[in-house]
């Protein structure tokens, strides 16, 4: 049943549905909806759909759907949840927000080091959740330090991850799936170097395996204890490899790989092969030596807190938020979404308890408060980590639709819309709907989990009028069964 609507909105909807293709196609879609769900091998309660006309900025926002099915059913949104994180980040962090990483030093020690070349107190590396902190950024900041006249890090390096809480992911926490080292499973921290990724190359012949890394880290000793098999190279699963890491007396790190590996096989894999502190130690020592810097002894890297009177020596900034969202939504970057959710968590009011609250929980409070303040439906919404890579996250199609309607009327709405994949053109929609009328007529965030799929965003009809579209499917084999169905419905809306 449709909710009460204003006379203006009702007349607009009627005009749309009674005009040309909007009448014929829209009414046919509503009529065939349940039959199409059953034909796809799905049950009606496994699918939610909302289609509503977009209100222009000068018009009252319309949240009454022209087409709806299970609109208020809370479902797993998969990566369509990134729309919530993106929208709140644009509004609360602002379009000028950048992630930041700092190198700091004791002021007096730095002044002396400009003369002697030696820092006698630690170099402080303070992370602020920079989503683009990569190996090149670390090398550049070390070059800034070197240009200050510093030649030797006499007291080593202190890594300050206190920007988020907890400082590091819980090592005892159960992994999301069987690929915890994969990039899409990256769990961010305030000093997430290269999203914890290192590229390893495994090249085998008939008798042995050669291991190399990129970047080449001279203090990293890669050791193969792999057993060669006659299995097919293209069916090898690197997640089955066992890793053993140990620190060497000279400050280096030995990484031993165990398991089976095919003969005559080449594998190049970006993954979390090293512990986070080992990755930092190897990178800092490598890049500092390349500049001509010294340690005097094996580089010591340890956790800690930056003194309040330390001065900034070097900085790195990420690109501005709207540019980051292009990567986040077009490529469905889970790690970047989780970092932005953590940044939102830092906006939560600080209570009387001196213990820093869990930043993930604080992010959910910030988002729910933001939705409530704007009179957007929030009941039952579970943000979890903000990326949608979650079994706990929940949202309804009507909640996503209301968010998209609200976003269109905001100054930052174009930044959100432009970050979404274009049907058949780019991002995660590059190879979908390419031969349909929806080609480049829809900007939609995709979502994919083993048992679910979704599409949410904007679809433009034949007269280039925008429509909010939200479709969610939660079922076994939901991707195989649901994706063609959602693509069909997007195509139908593009024909209104």
C-alpha positions in Angstrom: 0.0 0.0 0.0 1.3 3.4 -0.9 1.8 5.9 1.9 0.0 9.3 1.9 1.6 11.7 -0.5 1.3 15.4 -1.2 -1.1 16.4 -4.0 1.9 17.8 -6.0 3.8 14.6 -5.7 0.8 12.4 -6.5 0.1 14.4 -9.6 3.7 14.1 -10.6 3.7 10.4 -10.2 0.4 10.0 -12.1 1.7 12.2 -14.9 4.9 10.1 -15.2 3.0 6.8 -15.1 0.4 7.9 -17.6 2.9 9.3 -20.1 4.1 7.1 -22.9 6.6 4.4 -22.0 6.5 5.2 -18.3 2.9 4.1 -18.2 3.4 1.0 -20.3 6.7 -0.2 -19.0 6.3 0.8 -15.3 2.9 -0.7 -14.9 4.0 -3.9 -16.7 7.0 -4.1 -14.4 4.8 -3.9 -11.3 2.4 -6.4 -12.8 5.1 -9.0 -13.6 7.3 -8.5 -10.5 6.3 -11.5 -8.5 6.2 -13.8 -11.6 9.7 -12.6 -12.6 11.0 -13.3 -9.0 9.6 -16.9 -9.1 10.9 -17.4 -12.6 14.4 -16.5 -11.4 14.2 -19.3 -8.9 13.7 -17.0 -5.9 11.0 -16.6 -3.3 9.2 -13.3 -3.0 10.5 -12.8 0.6 14.1 -13.0 -0.6 13.9 -9.9 -2.8 13.3 -6.2 -2.1 12.8 -3.5 -4.7 12.1 0.2 -4.5 11.8 2.6 -7.5 10.8 6.2 -7.0 11.2 9.4 -9.0 14.0 11.7 -7.9 12.9 15.0 -6.5 14.8 18.0 -7.9 16.5 20.3 -5.3 13.7 22.8 -5.6 11.0 20.2 -5.0 9.9 18.5 -1.8 11.7 15.1 -1.3 9.5 12.2 -2.4 10.0 9.0 -0.5 6.8 7.2 -1.7 7.7 4.5 -4.2 6.1 4.1 -7.5 7.2 0.4 -7.5 8.0 -1.3 -4.2 8.3 -4.9 -3.0 9.4 -5.7 0.6 10.6 -2.2 0.9 11.0 -2.3 4.7 12.5 -5.8 4.9 16.0 -5.6 6.5 18.5 -7.5 4.4 22.2 -7.9 4.0 23.1 -5.1 1.7 26.6 -6.3 0.7 28.6 -3.4 -0.8 25.5 -1.2 -1.5 26.0 -0.2 2.2 29.0 1.8 1.0 26.5 4.4 -0.1 25.7 5.1 3.5 29.4 5.5 4.5 30.1 7.6 1.4 27.1 10.0 2.0 27.8 10.6 5.7 31.5 11.1 5.0 30.8 13.7 2.3 28.5 15.5 4.6 30.5 15.2 7.9 34.1 15.1 6.8 33.6 17.4 3.8 34.9 17.5 0.3 38.3 18.9 1.4 39.1 16.0 3.8 42.4 14.2 3.2 44.0 11.4 5.1 47.3 12.2 6.7 50.5 10.6 7.9 53.2 12.5 9.9 56.8 12.0 10.7 57.7 13.9 13.9 60.8 14.4 16.1 61.7 16.1 19.4 62.3 19.7 18.5 65.6 20.1 20.3 66.8 16.8 19.0 65.9 17.7 15.5 67.7 21.1 15.8 70.8 19.2 16.9 70.4 16.6 14.2 70.5 19.3 11.6 74.1 19.9 12.7 75.2 16.4 13.7 73.1 14.4 11.3 72.0 12.0 14.1 68.5 11.8 15.8 69.2 10.6 19.3 65.5 10.2 20.1 63.0 8.2 18.1 61.5 9.2 14.8 57.7 9.2 15.5 55.5 7.9 12.7 52.0 9.0 13.6 49.1 7.6 11.5 45.8 9.4 11.0 44.1 6.8 8.8 45.7 7.8 5.5 44.0 5.5 2.9 46.7 6.2 0.3 49.8 5.6 2.5 51.9 3.4 0.2 55.5 2.5 -0.2 56.2 5.6 -2.4 54.7 7.8 0.2 57.0 6.4 2.9 60.0 6.8 0.7 59.0 10.4 0.0 58.6 11.3 3.7 62.0 9.7 4.4 63.4 11.9 1.7 61.9 15.0 3.4 63.6 13.9 6.6 66.9 13.4 4.9 66.6 16.8 3.4 66.4 18.2 6.9 70.0 17.0 7.4 69.2 13.8 9.3 71.5 11.0 8.3 71.2 8.5 11.2 68.2 7.2 13.2 70.0 6.5 16.3 67.0 5.6 18.5 64.9 3.9 15.9 61.3 4.5 15.0 58.1 4.6 17.1 54.8 3.7 15.3 51.9 5.6 16.7 48.5 4.0 15.8 46.5 5.7 18.5 44.2 7.6 16.0 41.8 4.6 16.0 40.8 2.2 18.8 41.7 -0.6 19.1 45.2 0.1 17.7 45.4 -3.1 15.7 42.8 -5.7 14.6 42.2 -8.5 17.1 44.5 -11.4 15.9 42.1 -13.9 17.6 39.1 -12.6 15.7 37.6 -15.1 13.2 38.3 -14.2 9.6 35.4 -13.2 7.3 36.1 -16.1 5.0 38.8 -18.5 3.8 41.0 -15.7 2.3 42.0 -13.5 5.2 45.2 -12.3 3.5 43.3 -11.0 0.4 43.1 -7.3 -0.3 39.3 -7.2 0.0 39.6 -8.5 3.5 42.0 -5.7 4.6 41.3 -4.5 8.2 42.5 -1.0 8.5 44.6 0.6 11.2 45.8 4.2 11.6 49.1 3.2 9.9 47.9 0.8 7.2 50.9 0.7 4.9 49.8 -0.1 1.3 46.7 -1.7 2.7 49.0 -4.3 4.3 49.8 -5.6 0.8 53.1 -6.9 -0.4 53.5 -8.6 -3.8 55.2 -12.0 -3.9 56.2 -13.8 -7.0 56.4 -17.6 -6.9 58.1 -19.2 -9.9 58.6 -22.9 -10.1 60.3 -25.3 -12.5 60.4 -29.1 -12.2 62.6 -29.2 -9.1 62.4 -25.9 -7.2 60.6 -22.7 -6.4 62.0 -19.2 -6.6 60.5 -16.5 -4.4 60.8 -12.7 -4.9 59.0 -9.6 -3.5 58.0 -6.3 -4.9 59.2 -3.9 -3.7 62.5 -5.7 -3.3 63.2 -5.7 0.5 66.8 -6.7 1.1 66.3 -7.5 4.7 63.5 -10.0 3.9 64.6 -13.5 3.5 62.1 -15.6 1.6 62.4 -19.3 2.1 60.5 -22.0 0.3 59.6 -25.3 2.0 57.0 -25.9 -0.7 56.3 -29.4 -2.0 56.0 -29.5 -5.8 53.0 -31.2 -7.3 51.6 -32.0 -10.7 48.4 -29.9 -10.0 47.3 -27.4 -12.6 48.8 -23.9 -12.1 45.5 -22.1 -12.9 43.7 -24.0 -10.1 46.2 -23.2 -7.4 44.8 -21.5 -4.3 47.4 -19.3 -2.5 45.2 -19.1 0.6 46.2 -22.6 1.4 49.9 -21.7 1.9 51.1 -21.7 5.4 53.4 -18.8 6.6 56.0 -18.7 9.3 57.6 -15.4 10.2 60.5 -14.8 12.5 62.8 -11.8 13.3 66.5 -12.4 12.6 69.4 -11.2 14.9 70.5 -8.6 12.3 67.0 -7.0 12.3 65.8 -8.7 9.2 62.8 -11.0 8.8 62.6 -14.5 7.5 59.4 -15.6 5.9 58.9 -19.3 5.3 56.2 -20.6 2.9 54.9 -24.2 3.3 52.4 -26.2 1.4 51.9 -27.6 -2.1 52.8 -25.7 -5.2 52.4 -26.8 -8.9 55.5 -27.4 -11.1 56.2 -25.0 -13.9 53.9 -22.4 -12.4 54.1 -18.6 -12.0 52.1 -16.8 -9.4 52.1 -13.1 -8.6 49.9 -12.3 -5.6 49.3 -9.1 -3.6 48.4 -10.2 -0.1 49.1 -9.7 3.6 52.2 -11.9 3.6 53.9 -10.2 6.5 52.9 -8.9 10.0 52.2 -5.2 10.0 55.2 -4.2 12.1 57.5 -6.4 10.1 56.2 -4.7 6.9 57.0 -1.3 8.4 60.5 -2.3 9.7 61.5 -3.8 6.3 60.2 -0.8 4.3 61.7 1.9 6.5 65.1 0.3 6.6 65.1 -0.4 2.9 64.1 3.1 1.8 66.3 4.9 4.4 69.4 3.0 3.2 68.5 3.8 -0.4 68.7 7.5 0.5 72.1 7.0 2.1 70.8 7.0 5.7 72.2 4.9 8.6 71.0 3.2 11.7 74.2 2.5 13.7 72.6 -0.8 14.6 69.6 -2.8 13.3 66.7 -0.5 13.0 64.4 -0.7 16.0 60.7 -0.3 15.3 58.3 -0.3 18.3 54.8 0.9 19.1 54.1 3.9 21.2 52.5 7.4 21.5 53.9 10.6 20.1 54.9 13.2 22.7 52.6 16.2 22.6 55.5 18.6 22.0 57.0 16.7 19.0 57.3 18.7 15.8 56.3 17.6 12.3 59.2 16.9 10.0 57.4 15.3 7.0 53.8 14.7 5.9 51.8 12.8 3.4 48.3 13.6 2.4 45.8 11.5 0.4 43.7 12.8 -2.4 40.6 14.7 -1.4 37.5 12.8 -0.4 35.5 13.1 -3.6 38.4 11.6 -5.6 38.8 8.8 -3.0 35.1 8.0 -3.5 35.7 7.3 -7.2 38.0 4.5 -6.1 35.8 3.4 -3.2 32.5 3.0 -5.1 33.6 2.3 -8.7 36.0 -0.4 -7.5 34.1 -1.3 -4.3 37.2 -0.8 -2.2 36.3 -2.4 1.2 39.5 -1.2 3.0 38.9 2.4 2.0 35.2 2.2 3.1 36.3 0.9 6.4 38.8 3.6 6.9 36.2 6.3 6.2 33.8 4.6 8.7 36.6 4.8 11.3 37.2 8.5 10.5 33.5 9.0 11.1 33.8 7.2 14.4 36.3 9.8 15.5 33.6 12.4 15.3 31.6 10.8 18.1 31.5 12.9 21.3 34.1 12.0 23.8 32.6 10.8 27.1 33.8 11.0 30.6 35.3 7.6 30.4 39.1 8.0 29.8 39.2 4.7 27.9 39.0 5.5 24.2 35.8 3.9 22.8 35.8 1.3 20.0 36.0 3.4 16.8 33.8 1.0 14.8 31.0 1.2 17.4 31.4 4.9 17.5 31.0 5.1 13.7 27.7 3.4 13.9 26.5 5.8 16.5 27.5 8.7 14.4 25.8 7.4 11.3 22.5 6.6 13.1 22.5 10.0 14.7 23.1 11.6 11.3 20.2 9.8 9.8 17.9 10.6 12.7 18.8 14.3 12.6 17.8 14.4 8.9 14.6 12.5 9.5 15.8 9.6 7.4 14.7 6.1 8.5 17.3 4.3 10.7 15.3 1.7 12.6 17.1 -1.6 12.4 20.0 -0.4 10.3 23.3 -2.1 11.2 26.4 -0.4 9.8 29.0 -2.9 11.2 32.3 -1.9 9.5 30.8 0.4 6.9 31.9 -1.6 3.8 29.1 -4.2 3.5 31.7 -7.0 3.8 29.8 -8.3 6.8 27.3 -11.0 7.8 25.8 -8.6 10.4 25.1 -5.5 8.3 21.5 -4.8 7.6 19.5 -2.2 5.8 16.2 -2.0 4.0 15.6 -0.9 0.4 13.4 1.9 1.6 16.2 3.2 3.9 18.7 3.1 1.0 16.2 4.8 -1.3 15.5 7.6 1.2 19.2 8.2 1.6 19.7 8.4 -2.2 16.7 10.8 -2.4 18.2 13.0 0.3 21.7 12.9 -1.3 20.4 14.2 -4.6 19.2 17.4 -3.0 22.5 18.1 -1.2 25.5 20.2 -2.5 27.6 17.0 -2.2 25.1 14.9 -4.1 26.8 15.2 -7.4 30.1 13.9 -5.8 28.2 10.8 -4.6 26.4 10.2 -7.9 29.6 10.6 -10.0 31.4 8.1 -7.8 29.0 5.3 -8.8 29.8 2.8 -11.6 28.2 3.6 -15.0 26.2 0.7 -16.4 28.2 -1.1 -19.1 31.0 1.5 -18.9 33.2 1.4 -15.9 33.9 0.0 -12.4 32.0 -3.0 -11.2 29.3 -2.5 -13.9 31.7 -2.4 -16.8 30.6 -5.8 -18.1 27.0 -5.6 -17.2 24.0 -4.3 -19.2 26.2 -3.4 -22.1 23.7 -4.5 -24.8 20.6 -3.1 -23.1 18.9 0.3 -23.0 20.5 0.8 -19.6 23.9 1.3 -21.1 25.4 4.4 -19.6 21.9 5.3 -18.3 22.4 4.1 -14.8 24.8 5.0 -12.0 24.6 2.2 -9.4 26.6 0.8 -6.5 26.9 -3.0 -6.8 26.9 -5.4 -3.9 28.0 -9.0 -3.9 28.2 -11.7 -1.2 28.0 -15.4 -1.4 24.4 -15.4 -0.5 23.3 -12.0 -1.8 23.5 -9.3 -4.3 22.3 -5.7 -4.8 22.1 -2.6 -6.9 21.4 0.9 -5.6 21.7 4.3 -7.2 20.1 6.3 -10.0 18.6 5.2 -13.3 17.8 7.7 -16.1 14.7 7.0 -18.3 14.2 7.7 -22.0 13.6 11.4 -21.2 16.7 11.6 -19.0 14.6 11.9 -15.8 16.4 10.3 -12.8 14.9 7.6 -10.7 16.1 6.1 -7.4 16.6 2.4 -7.8 17.3 0.0 -5.0 17.2 -3.8 -5.4 18.4 -6.4 -2.9 18.5 -10.2 -3.1 19.3 -12.4 -0.1 19.2 -16.1 -1.0 21.4 -19.2 -1.6 22.9 -18.7 -5.1 21.6 -15.2 -4.7 24.2 -13.8 -7.1 23.6 -16.2 -9.9 19.8 -15.9 -9.6 19.5 -12.3 -8.5 22.0 -10.4 -10.7 20.1 -11.1 -14.0 16.9 -10.1 -12.3 18.2 -6.8 -11.0 19.8 -6.0 -14.4 16.4 -6.7 -16.0 14.6 -4.3 -13.7 17.2 -1.6 -14.3 16.7 -2.0 -18.0 12.9 -1.7 -17.5 13.3 1.6 -15.5 15.6 3.0 -18.2 12.7 2.5 -20.7 10.2 4.5 -18.6 
